């Protein structure tokens, strides 16, 4: 499984709640895109509601694409959004930053 209270455990749980489960053993956040692709998930640079956004050390869920192109994310253990260990928080990612991340569908 995934370490309790961290971004990986939250995203694993959140996707299951959405009816879009993911693998049990994708490792830490930095390995998710490659492991997801190996299991047949679509991985690309295009966000969509419900997709997992991944960078080198963190994962979150895209909750919504706003009319201006920004993304509303939910996440856990993310100090950038005022969260922390075992705290679910959210933030807005500007449209200009979208291309810096991988998205797992």
Backbone atoms as SQL, in Angstrom:
CREATE TABLE atoms (id INTEGER PRIMARY KEY, chain TEXT, resi INTEGER, resn TEXT, atom TEXT, x REAL, y REAL, z REAL);
INSERT INTO atoms VALUES
  (1, 'A', 1, 'UNK', 'N', 0.810, -1.192, 0.000),
  (2, 'A', 1, 'UNK', 'CA', 0.000, 0.000, 0.000),
  (3, 'A', 1, 'UNK', 'C', 0.849, 1.249, 0.000),
  (4, 'A', 2, 'UNK', 'N', 0.253, 2.309, 0.473),
  (5, 'A', 2, 'UNK', 'CA', 0.898, 3.619, 0.482),
  (6, 'A', 2, 'UNK', 'C', 0.976, 4.144, 1.905),
  (7, 'A', 3, 'UNK', 'N', 1.971, 4.976, 2.163),
  (8, 'A', 3, 'UNK', 'CA', 2.206, 5.504, 3.502),
  (9, 'A', 3, 'UNK', 'C', 1.031, 6.374, 3.953),
  (10, 'A', 4, 'UNK', 'N', 0.442, 6.010, 5.074),
  (11, 'A', 4, 'UNK', 'CA', -0.694, 6.729, 5.641),
  (12, 'A', 4, 'UNK', 'C', -0.334, 8.203, 5.841),
  (13, 'A', 5, 'UNK', 'N', -1.294, 9.070, 5.507),
  (14, 'A', 5, 'UNK', 'CA', -1.134, 10.500, 5.743),
  (15, 'A', 5, 'UNK', 'C', -0.383, 11.250, 4.663),
  (16, 'A', 6, 'UNK', 'N', 0.040, 10.539, 3.627),
  (17, 'A', 6, 'UNK', 'CA', 0.808, 11.173, 2.558),
  (18, 'A', 6, 'UNK', 'C', -0.025, 11.320, 1.290),
  (19, 'A', 7, 'UNK', 'N', 0.530, 12.051, 0.336),
  (20, 'A', 7, 'UNK', 'CA', -0.191, 12.325, -0.911),
  (21, 'A', 7, 'UNK', 'C', -0.580, 11.045, -1.640),
  (22, 'A', 8, 'UNK', 'N', 0.291, 10.052, -1.636),
  (23, 'A', 8, 'UNK', 'CA', 0.012, 8.814, -2.357),
  (24, 'A', 8, 'UNK', 'C', -1.183, 8.068, -1.777),
  (25, 'A', 9, 'UNK', 'N', -1.263, 7.995, -0.459),
  (26, 'A', 9, 'UNK', 'CA', -2.408, 7.289, 0.151),
  (27, 'A', 9, 'UNK', 'C', -3.707, 8.050, -0.114),
  (28, 'A', 10, 'UNK', 'N', -3.662, 9.380, -0.093),
  (29, 'A', 10, 'UNK', 'CA', -4.858, 10.163, -0.373),
  (30, 'A', 10, 'UNK', 'C', -5.332, 9.953, -1.803),
  (31, 'A', 11, 'UNK', 'N', -4.423, 10.055, -2.767),
  (32, 'A', 11, 'UNK', 'CA', -4.822, 9.919, -4.167),
  (33, 'A', 11, 'UNK', 'C', -5.328, 8.506, -4.448),
  (34, 'A', 12, 'UNK', 'N', -4.692, 7.502, -3.867),
  (35, 'A', 12, 'UNK', 'CA', -5.172, 6.123, -4.016),
  (36, 'A', 12, 'UNK', 'C', -6.605, 6.018, -3.506),
  (37, 'A', 13, 'UNK', 'N', -6.874, 6.543, -2.325),
  (38, 'A', 13, 'UNK', 'CA', -8.220, 6.507, -1.734),
  (39, 'A', 13, 'UNK', 'C', -9.207, 7.321, -2.571),
  (40, 'A', 14, 'UNK', 'N', -8.808, 8.525, -2.970),
  (41, 'A', 14, 'UNK', 'CA', -9.696, 9.421, -3.711),
  (42, 'A', 14, 'UNK', 'C', -10.108, 8.798, -5.041),
  (43, 'A', 15, 'UNK', 'N', -9.175, 8.225, -5.762),
  (44, 'A', 15, 'UNK', 'CA', -9.523, 7.598, -7.044),
  (45, 'A', 15, 'UNK', 'C', -10.462, 6.405, -6.832),
  (46, 'A', 16, 'UNK', 'N', -10.274, 5.649, -5.781),
  (47, 'A', 16, 'UNK', 'CA', -11.197, 4.537, -5.491),
  (48, 'A', 16, 'UNK', 'C', -12.591, 5.070, -5.225),
  (49, 'A', 17, 'UNK', 'N', -12.693, 6.176, -4.490),
  (50, 'A', 17, 'UNK', 'CA', -13.990, 6.799, -4.206),
  (51, 'A', 17, 'UNK', 'C', -14.662, 7.293, -5.482),
  (52, 'A', 18, 'UNK', 'N', -13.881, 7.664, -6.462),
  (53, 'A', 18, 'UNK', 'CA', -14.397, 8.161, -7.742),
  (54, 'A', 18, 'UNK', 'C', -14.775, 7.009, -8.682),
  (55, 'A', 19, 'UNK', 'N', -14.507, 5.781, -8.277),
  (56, 'A', 19, 'UNK', 'CA', -14.753, 4.636, -9.149),
  (57, 'A', 19, 'UNK', 'C', -13.689, 4.477, -10.222),
  (58, 'A', 20, 'UNK', 'N', -12.513, 5.056, -9.973),
  (59, 'A', 20, 'UNK', 'CA', -11.400, 5.009, -10.921),
  (60, 'A', 20, 'UNK', 'C', -10.140, 4.527, -10.196),
  (61, 'A', 21, 'UNK', 'N', -10.162, 3.281, -9.695),
  (62, 'A', 21, 'UNK', 'CA', -9.042, 2.797, -8.878),
  (63, 'A', 21, 'UNK', 'C', -7.728, 2.725, -9.656),
  (64, 'A', 22, 'UNK', 'N', -6.664, 2.775, -8.885),
  (65, 'A', 22, 'UNK', 'CA', -5.314, 2.688, -9.448),
  (66, 'A', 22, 'UNK', 'C', -4.584, 1.527, -8.783),
  (67, 'A', 23, 'UNK', 'N', -3.343, 1.288, -9.231),
  (68, 'A', 23, 'UNK', 'CA', -2.537, 0.207, -8.688),
  (69, 'A', 23, 'UNK', 'C', -2.202, 0.386, -7.219),
  (70, 'A', 24, 'UNK', 'N', -1.985, -0.737, -6.554),
  (71, 'A', 24, 'UNK', 'CA', -1.667, -0.737, -5.125),
  (72, 'A', 24, 'UNK', 'C', -0.199, -0.434, -4.832),
  (73, 'A', 25, 'UNK', 'N', 0.665, -0.688, -5.788),
  (74, 'A', 25, 'UNK', 'CA', 2.096, -0.624, -5.506),
  (75, 'A', 25, 'UNK', 'C', 2.843, 0.229, -6.534),
  (76, 'A', 26, 'UNK', 'N', 2.452, 1.476, -6.697),
  (77, 'A', 26, 'UNK', 'CA', 3.147, 2.354, -7.628),
  (78, 'A', 26, 'UNK', 'C', 4.341, 3.050, -6.980),
  (79, 'A', 27, 'UNK', 'N', 4.598, 2.786, -5.720),
  (80, 'A', 27, 'UNK', 'CA', 5.750, 3.372, -5.038),
  (81, 'A', 27, 'UNK', 'C', 5.497, 4.801, -4.602),
  (82, 'A', 28, 'UNK', 'N', 6.591, 5.552, -4.449),
  (83, 'A', 28, 'UNK', 'CA', 6.406, 6.949, -4.054),
  (84, 'A', 28, 'UNK', 'C', 6.012, 7.774, -5.270),
  (85, 'A', 29, 'UNK', 'N', 5.624, 8.990, -5.045),
  (86, 'A', 29, 'UNK', 'CA', 5.008, 9.822, -6.091),
  (87, 'A', 29, 'UNK', 'C', 5.864, 9.953, -7.348),
  (88, 'A', 30, 'UNK', 'N', 7.164, 9.965, -7.212),
  (89, 'A', 30, 'UNK', 'CA', 8.031, 10.152, -8.361),
  (90, 'A', 30, 'UNK', 'C', 8.005, 9.018, -9.369),
  (91, 'A', 31, 'UNK', 'N', 7.494, 7.850, -8.981),
  (92, 'A', 31, 'UNK', 'CA', 7.469, 6.693, -9.886),
  (93, 'A', 31, 'UNK', 'C', 6.091, 6.442, -10.493),
  (94, 'A', 32, 'UNK', 'N', 5.105, 7.234, -10.133),
  (95, 'A', 32, 'UNK', 'CA', 3.728, 6.929, -10.529),
  (96, 'A', 32, 'UNK', 'C', 3.491, 6.962, -12.032),
  (97, 'A', 33, 'UNK', 'N', 3.983, 7.939, -12.734),
  (98, 'A', 33, 'UNK', 'CA', 3.696, 8.029, -14.173),
  (99, 'A', 33, 'UNK', 'C', 4.221, 6.809, -14.915),
  (100, 'A', 34, 'UNK', 'N', 5.442, 6.406, -14.634),
  (101, 'A', 34, 'UNK', 'CA', 6.008, 5.253, -15.339),
  (102, 'A', 34, 'UNK', 'C', 5.295, 3.960, -14.963),
  (103, 'A', 35, 'UNK', 'N', 4.959, 3.789, -13.710),
  (104, 'A', 35, 'UNK', 'CA', 4.264, 2.569, -13.292),
  (105, 'A', 35, 'UNK', 'C', 2.827, 2.538, -13.806),
  (106, 'A', 36, 'UNK', 'N', 2.185, 3.689, -13.851),
  (107, 'A', 36, 'UNK', 'CA', 0.825, 3.759, -14.403),
  (108, 'A', 36, 'UNK', 'C', 0.834, 3.396, -15.884),
  (109, 'A', 37, 'UNK', 'N', 1.778, 3.948, -16.621),
  (110, 'A', 37, 'UNK', 'CA', 1.880, 3.643, -18.051),
  (111, 'A', 37, 'UNK', 'C', 2.133, 2.152, -18.269),
  (112, 'A', 38, 'UNK', 'N', 2.974, 1.549, -17.430),
  (113, 'A', 38, 'UNK', 'CA', 3.263, 0.122, -17.546),
  (114, 'A', 38, 'UNK', 'C', 2.023, -0.733, -17.300),
  (115, 'A', 39, 'UNK', 'N', 1.059, -0.202, -16.535),
  (116, 'A', 39, 'UNK', 'CA', -0.181, -0.926, -16.268),
  (117, 'A', 39, 'UNK', 'C', -1.293, -0.545, -17.245),
  (118, 'A', 40, 'UNK', 'N', -0.972, 0.221, -18.266),
  (119, 'A', 40, 'UNK', 'CA', -1.944, 0.538, -19.309),
  (120, 'A', 40, 'UNK', 'C', -2.740, 1.812, -19.109),
  (121, 'A', 41, 'UNK', 'N', -2.423, 2.592, -18.088),
  (122, 'A', 41, 'UNK', 'CA', -3.091, 3.876, -17.905),
  (123, 'A', 41, 'UNK', 'C', -2.555, 4.877, -18.927),
  (124, 'A', 42, 'UNK', 'N', -3.399, 5.781, -19.371),
  (125, 'A', 42, 'UNK', 'CA', -2.958, 6.858, -20.248),
  (126, 'A', 42, 'UNK', 'C', -2.204, 7.870, -19.394),
  (127, 'A', 43, 'UNK', 'N', -1.015, 8.221, -19.828),
  (128, 'A', 43, 'UNK', 'CA', -0.189, 9.214, -19.144),
  (129, 'A', 43, 'UNK', 'C', 0.240, 10.232, -20.195),
  (130, 'A', 44, 'UNK', 'N', -0.083, 11.510, -19.939),
  (131, 'A', 44, 'UNK', 'CA', 0.257, 12.545, -20.909),
  (132, 'A', 44, 'UNK', 'C', 0.373, 13.899, -20.218),
  (133, 'A', 45, 'UNK', 'N', 0.454, 14.934, -21.001),
  (134, 'A', 45, 'UNK', 'CA', 0.592, 16.304, -20.479),
  (135, 'A', 45, 'UNK', 'C', -0.730, 17.063, -20.534),
  (136, 'A', 46, 'UNK', 'N', -1.851, 16.339, -20.654),
  (137, 'A', 46, 'UNK', 'CA', -3.164, 16.963, -20.794),
  (138, 'A', 46, 'UNK', 'C', -4.015, 16.710, -19.553),
  (139, 'A', 47, 'UNK', 'N', -4.351, 17.755, -18.793),
  (140, 'A', 47, 'UNK', 'CA', -5.163, 17.549, -17.597),
  (141, 'A', 47, 'UNK', 'C', -6.620, 17.252, -17.938),
  (142, 'A', 48, 'UNK', 'N', -7.289, 16.601, -17.013),
  (143, 'A', 48, 'UNK', 'CA', -8.724, 16.324, -17.116),
  (144, 'A', 48, 'UNK', 'C', -9.251, 16.129, -15.707),
  (145, 'A', 49, 'UNK', 'N', -10.517, 16.458, -15.467),
  (146, 'A', 49, 'UNK', 'CA', -11.091, 16.204, -14.141),
  (147, 'A', 49, 'UNK', 'C', -10.960, 14.724, -13.781),
  (148, 'A', 50, 'UNK', 'N', -10.503, 14.477, -12.570),
  (149, 'A', 50, 'UNK', 'CA', -10.316, 13.118, -12.088),
  (150, 'A', 50, 'UNK', 'C', -8.940, 12.552, -12.352),
  (151, 'A', 51, 'UNK', 'N', -8.156, 13.210, -13.206),
  (152, 'A', 51, 'UNK', 'CA', -6.800, 12.738, -13.484),
  (153, 'A', 51, 'UNK', 'C', -5.905, 12.996, -12.275),
  (154, 'A', 52, 'UNK', 'N', -4.852, 12.223, -12.207),
  (155, 'A', 52, 'UNK', 'CA', -3.819, 12.427, -11.191),
  (156, 'A', 52, 'UNK', 'C', -2.766, 13.333, -11.804),
  (157, 'A', 53, 'UNK', 'N', -2.402, 14.383, -11.098),
  (158, 'A', 53, 'UNK', 'CA', -1.311, 15.248, -11.527),
  (159, 'A', 53, 'UNK', 'C', -0.073, 14.805, -10.753),
  (160, 'A', 54, 'UNK', 'N', 1.038, 14.627, -11.474),
  (161, 'A', 54, 'UNK', 'CA', 2.245, 14.094, -10.856),
  (162, 'A', 54, 'UNK', 'C', 3.457, 14.923, -11.250),
  (163, 'A', 55, 'UNK', 'N', 4.293, 15.207, -10.266),
  (164, 'A', 55, 'UNK', 'CA', 5.606, 15.773, -10.551),
  (165, 'A', 55, 'UNK', 'C', 6.635, 14.848, -9.906),
  (166, 'A', 56, 'UNK', 'N', 7.825, 15.283, -9.760),
  (167, 'A', 56, 'UNK', 'CA', 8.907, 14.403, -9.289),
  (168, 'A', 56, 'UNK', 'C', 8.674, 13.860, -7.886),
  (169, 'A', 57, 'UNK', 'N', 7.924, 14.544, -7.036),
  (170, 'A', 57, 'UNK', 'CA', 7.782, 14.067, -5.665),
  (171, 'A', 57, 'UNK', 'C', 6.414, 14.251, -5.045),
  (172, 'A', 58, 'UNK', 'N', 5.374, 14.477, -5.864),
  (173, 'A', 58, 'UNK', 'CA', 4.053, 14.732, -5.299),
  (174, 'A', 58, 'UNK', 'C', 2.978, 14.329, -6.301),
  (175, 'A', 59, 'UNK', 'N', 1.847, 13.871, -5.777),
  (176, 'A', 59, 'UNK', 'CA', 0.669, 13.596, -6.596),
  (177, 'A', 59, 'UNK', 'C', -0.539, 14.268, -5.963),
  (178, 'A', 60, 'UNK', 'N', -1.505, 14.628, -6.806),
  (179, 'A', 60, 'UNK', 'CA', -2.752, 15.239, -6.377),
  (180, 'A', 60, 'UNK', 'C', -3.817, 14.846, -7.397),
  (181, 'A', 61, 'UNK', 'N', -5.053, 15.233, -7.132),
  (182, 'A', 61, 'UNK', 'CA', -6.160, 14.932, -8.036),
  (183, 'A', 61, 'UNK', 'C', -6.668, 16.233, -8.641),
  (184, 'A', 62, 'UNK', 'N', -6.867, 16.217, -9.959),
  (185, 'A', 62, 'UNK', 'CA', -7.478, 17.352, -10.640),
  (186, 'A', 62, 'UNK', 'C', -8.977, 17.272, -10.365),
  (187, 'A', 63, 'UNK', 'N', -9.494, 18.210, -9.622),
  (188, 'A', 63, 'UNK', 'CA', -10.918, 18.238, -9.288),
  (189, 'A', 63, 'UNK', 'C', -11.740, 18.912, -10.383),
  (190, 'A', 64, 'UNK', 'N', -11.148, 19.945, -10.979),
  (191, 'A', 64, 'UNK', 'CA', -11.917, 20.749, -11.936),
  (192, 'A', 64, 'UNK', 'C', -10.963, 21.571, -12.786),
  (193, 'A', 65, 'UNK', 'N', -11.345, 21.756, -14.039),
  (194, 'A', 65, 'UNK', 'CA', -10.673, 22.723, -14.899),
  (195, 'A', 65, 'UNK', 'C', -11.572, 23.958, -14.922),
  (196, 'A', 66, 'UNK', 'N', -11.060, 25.049, -14.443),
  (197, 'A', 66, 'UNK', 'CA', -11.829, 26.282, -14.332),
  (198, 'A', 66, 'UNK', 'C', -11.972, 26.951, -15.701),
  (199, 'A', 67, 'UNK', 'N', -12.957, 27.827, -15.859),
  (200, 'A', 67, 'UNK', 'CA', -13.183, 28.482, -17.161),
  (201, 'A', 67, 'UNK', 'C', -11.954, 29.204, -17.725),
  (202, 'A', 68, 'UNK', 'N', -11.091, 29.700, -16.866),
  (203, 'A', 68, 'UNK', 'CA', -9.893, 30.402, -17.333),
  (204, 'A', 68, 'UNK', 'C', -8.726, 29.454, -17.630),
  (205, 'A', 69, 'UNK', 'N', -8.942, 28.137, -17.473),
  (206, 'A', 69, 'UNK', 'CA', -7.906, 27.150, -17.749),
  (207, 'A', 69, 'UNK', 'C', -7.100, 26.728, -16.540),
  (208, 'A', 70, 'UNK', 'N', -7.267, 27.407, -15.410),
  (209, 'A', 70, 'UNK', 'CA', -6.602, 26.991, -14.180),
  (210, 'A', 70, 'UNK', 'C', -7.170, 25.648, -13.716),
  (211, 'A', 71, 'UNK', 'N', -6.406, 24.934, -12.893),
  (212, 'A', 71, 'UNK', 'CA', -6.860, 23.669, -12.333),
  (213, 'A', 71, 'UNK', 'C', -7.121, 23.814, -10.848),
  (214, 'A', 72, 'UNK', 'N', -8.229, 23.223, -10.382),
  (215, 'A', 72, 'UNK', 'CA', -8.487, 23.126, -8.946),
  (216, 'A', 72, 'UNK', 'C', -8.073, 21.725, -8.536),
  (217, 'A', 73, 'UNK', 'N', -7.138, 21.629, -7.587),
  (218, 'A', 73, 'UNK', 'CA', -6.586, 20.360, -7.137),
  (219, 'A', 73, 'UNK', 'C', -7.004, 20.044, -5.715),
  (220, 'A', 74, 'UNK', 'N', -7.055, 18.750, -5.384),
  (221, 'A', 74, 'UNK', 'CA', -7.134, 18.321, -3.990),
  (222, 'A', 74, 'UNK', 'C', -5.922, 17.442, -3.736),
  (223, 'A', 75, 'UNK', 'N', -5.421, 17.510, -2.507),
  (224, 'A', 75, 'UNK', 'CA', -4.182, 16.812, -2.186),
  (225, 'A', 75, 'UNK', 'C', -4.038, 16.627, -0.688),
  (226, 'A', 76, 'UNK', 'N', -3.048, 15.855, -0.310),
  (227, 'A', 76, 'UNK', 'CA', -2.739, 15.651, 1.103),
  (228, 'A', 76, 'UNK', 'C', -1.236, 15.816, 1.287),
  (229, 'A', 77, 'UNK', 'N', -0.881, 16.290, 2.473),
  (230, 'A', 77, 'UNK', 'CA', 0.523, 16.448, 2.849),
  (231, 'A', 77, 'UNK', 'C', 1.251, 17.399, 1.903),
  (232, 'A', 78, 'UNK', 'N', 0.607, 18.508, 1.599),
  (233, 'A', 78, 'UNK', 'CA', 1.187, 19.497, 0.686),
  (234, 'A', 78, 'UNK', 'C', 1.307, 20.839, 1.389),
  (235, 'A', 79, 'UNK', 'N', 2.512, 21.197, 1.743),
  (236, 'A', 79, 'UNK', 'CA', 2.702, 22.470, 2.444),
  (237, 'A', 79, 'UNK', 'C', 2.378, 23.664, 1.557),
  (238, 'A', 80, 'UNK', 'N', 2.465, 23.516, 0.228),
  (239, 'A', 80, 'UNK', 'CA', 2.189, 24.640, -0.666),
  (240, 'A', 80, 'UNK', 'C', 0.734, 25.080, -0.617),
  (241, 'A', 81, 'UNK', 'N', -0.157, 24.182, -0.185),
  (242, 'A', 81, 'UNK', 'CA', -1.580, 24.538, -0.137),
  (243, 'A', 81, 'UNK', 'C', -2.094, 24.645, 1.295),
  (244, 'A', 82, 'UNK', 'N', -1.195, 24.757, 2.240),
  (245, 'A', 82, 'UNK', 'CA', -1.607, 24.912, 3.625),
  (246, 'A', 82, 'UNK', 'C', -1.901, 23.601, 4.318),
  (247, 'A', 83, 'UNK', 'N', -1.648, 22.503, 3.663),
  (248, 'A', 83, 'UNK', 'CA', -1.871, 21.197, 4.261),
  (249, 'A', 83, 'UNK', 'C', -0.630, 20.711, 4.968),
  (250, 'A', 84, 'UNK', 'N', -0.665, 19.473, 5.324),
  (251, 'A', 84, 'UNK', 'CA', 0.455, 18.841, 5.993),
  (252, 'A', 84, 'UNK', 'C', 0.133, 17.371, 6.151),
  (253, 'A', 85, 'UNK', 'N', 0.888, 16.698, 6.980),
  (254, 'A', 85, 'UNK', 'CA', 0.699, 15.270, 7.187),
  (255, 'A', 85, 'UNK', 'C', -0.751, 14.962, 7.547),
  (256, 'A', 86, 'UNK', 'N', -1.366, 14.095, 6.758),
  (257, 'A', 86, 'UNK', 'CA', -2.735, 13.627, 6.966),
  (258, 'A', 86, 'UNK', 'C', -3.781, 14.748, 6.914),
  (259, 'A', 87, 'UNK', 'N', -3.481, 15.828, 6.230),
  (260, 'A', 87, 'UNK', 'CA', -4.425, 16.931, 6.068),
  (261, 'A', 87, 'UNK', 'C', -4.742, 17.087, 4.580),
  (262, 'A', 88, 'UNK', 'N', -6.026, 16.984, 4.248),
  (263, 'A', 88, 'UNK', 'CA', -6.459, 17.198, 2.868),
  (264, 'A', 88, 'UNK', 'C', -6.619, 18.700, 2.657),
  (265, 'A', 89, 'UNK', 'N', -6.061, 19.183, 1.582),
  (266, 'A', 89, 'UNK', 'CA', -6.156, 20.600, 1.248),
  (267, 'A', 89, 'UNK', 'C', -6.357, 20.724, -0.251),
  (268, 'A', 90, 'UNK', 'N', -6.473, 21.941, -0.705),
  (269, 'A', 90, 'UNK', 'CA', -6.661, 22.183, -2.123),
  (270, 'A', 90, 'UNK', 'C', -5.963, 23.453, -2.531),
  (271, 'A', 91, 'UNK', 'N', -5.783, 23.582, -3.827),
  (272, 'A', 91, 'UNK', 'CA', -5.164, 24.796, -4.358),
  (273, 'A', 91, 'UNK', 'C', -5.533, 24.943, -5.818),
  (274, 'A', 92, 'UNK', 'N', -5.227, 26.098, -6.335),
  (275, 'A', 92, 'UNK', 'CA', -5.428, 26.399, -7.747),
  (276, 'A', 92, 'UNK', 'C', -4.051, 26.417, -8.411),
  (277, 'A', 93, 'UNK', 'N', -3.927, 25.674, -9.491),
  (278, 'A', 93, 'UNK', 'CA', -2.716, 25.675, -10.294),
  (279, 'A', 93, 'UNK', 'C', -3.001, 26.496, -11.542),
  (280, 'A', 94, 'UNK', 'N', -2.194, 27.503, -11.791),
  (281, 'A', 94, 'UNK', 'CA', -2.465, 28.394, -12.921),
  (282, 'A', 94, 'UNK', 'C', -2.284, 27.677, -14.254),
  (283, 'A', 95, 'UNK', 'N', -3.056, 28.109, -15.228),
  (284, 'A', 95, 'UNK', 'CA', -3.020, 27.518, -16.563),
  (285, 'A', 95, 'UNK', 'C', -1.605, 27.544, -17.143),
  (286, 'A', 96, 'UNK', 'N', -0.845, 28.547, -16.800),
  (287, 'A', 96, 'UNK', 'CA', 0.515, 28.657, -17.311),
  (288, 'A', 96, 'UNK', 'C', 1.467, 27.595, -16.790),
  (289, 'A', 97, 'UNK', 'N', 1.090, 26.906, -15.732),
  (290, 'A', 97, 'UNK', 'CA', 1.948, 25.879, -15.144),
  (291, 'A', 97, 'UNK', 'C', 1.552, 24.458, -15.548),
  (292, 'A', 98, 'UNK', 'N', 0.434, 24.310, -16.215),
  (293, 'A', 98, 'UNK', 'CA', -0.123, 22.984, -16.511),
  (294, 'A', 98, 'UNK', 'C', 0.866, 22.085, -17.249),
  (295, 'A', 99, 'UNK', 'N', 1.580, 22.616, -18.209),
  (296, 'A', 99, 'UNK', 'CA', 2.483, 21.818, -19.023),
  (297, 'A', 99, 'UNK', 'C', 3.706, 21.292, -18.307),
  (298, 'A', 100, 'UNK', 'N', 3.924, 21.695, -17.069),
  (299, 'A', 100, 'UNK', 'CA', 5.083, 21.246, -16.304),
  (300, 'A', 100, 'UNK', 'C', 4.862, 19.884, -15.650),
  (301, 'A', 101, 'UNK', 'N', 3.665, 19.342, -15.758),
  (302, 'A', 101, 'UNK', 'CA', 3.299, 18.138, -15.021),
  (303, 'A', 101, 'UNK', 'C', 2.837, 17.020, -15.937),
  (304, 'A', 102, 'UNK', 'N', 2.878, 15.788, -15.410),
  (305, 'A', 102, 'UNK', 'CA', 2.311, 14.632, -16.084),
  (306, 'A', 102, 'UNK', 'C', 0.924, 14.387, -15.488),
  (307, 'A', 103, 'UNK', 'N', 0.021, 13.820, -16.291),
  (308, 'A', 103, 'UNK', 'CA', -1.341, 13.515, -15.850),
  (309, 'A', 103, 'UNK', 'C', -1.625, 12.047, -16.130),
  (310, 'A', 104, 'UNK', 'N', -2.108, 11.364, -15.127),
  (311, 'A', 104, 'UNK', 'CA', -2.438, 9.940, -15.217),
  (312, 'A', 104, 'UNK', 'C', -3.954, 9.854, -15.264),
  (313, 'A', 105, 'UNK', 'N', -4.478, 9.223, -16.314),
  (314, 'A', 105, 'UNK', 'CA', -5.924, 9.171, -16.532),
  (315, 'A', 105, 'UNK', 'C', -6.510, 7.806, -16.207);
